[in-house]
Amino acid sequence: MYQHLAAEPTLSPNPEATVIPAPEPFPGLEAFLSRHKRLVGARALRILLSHPHQEIPASRLDEMLRQGSVDLPPASGEGFALVETPIPYSDRRAIREVKARLDYLLKLTTPADPARRREISALRGYLRDCQGPGGKLRNFESSSRKPYKRIWAALNCLLRHCRKEDPRLCLYLRKHLHSGREFCFSPPRSGITF
């Protein structure tokens, strides 16, 4: 079904400098990526394929995608991890005060005028925005989470296209594509496995 074309090795006068290109990790992968070259997920996967078994942080991968580069930029601040403390939308004291004011407005026996209805609606909206399920305070997203979500969404879009065109290739990619704080493509060291 697929034809594997091996590239000729590049010969040079220096025998140590002979470069033998690596074979395509999975038959049809290169053709699939060429068909979808405009998708951000395809460009991200190309970067990951060019650095197999190497974990690349989402922020660095995002930077490489914006620059259109497949080479890893030099790591700045290597050895240091940026730990971001989540910043809550509000604090417990403010939530208590908003709830107390809301209770007060709801207990008034006089008919609610339009201004009071707007205030009640605004207070309920504020509580809805600041609290998650069970009353837990919500936090602003960290700056490292946004590139991760953007890249993961792009890769999932690419995988949906892949599932329609070649389910076996999709299975292969899902098995060897890893994400977390870093993205990594870890093809098998020898042979193709499913």
Summary of the structure (lengths in Angstrom):
residues: 194
radius of gyration: 26.0
end to end distance: 18.1
largest distance: 95.5
contacts: 434
relative contact order: 0.17
helix: 51%
strand: 7%
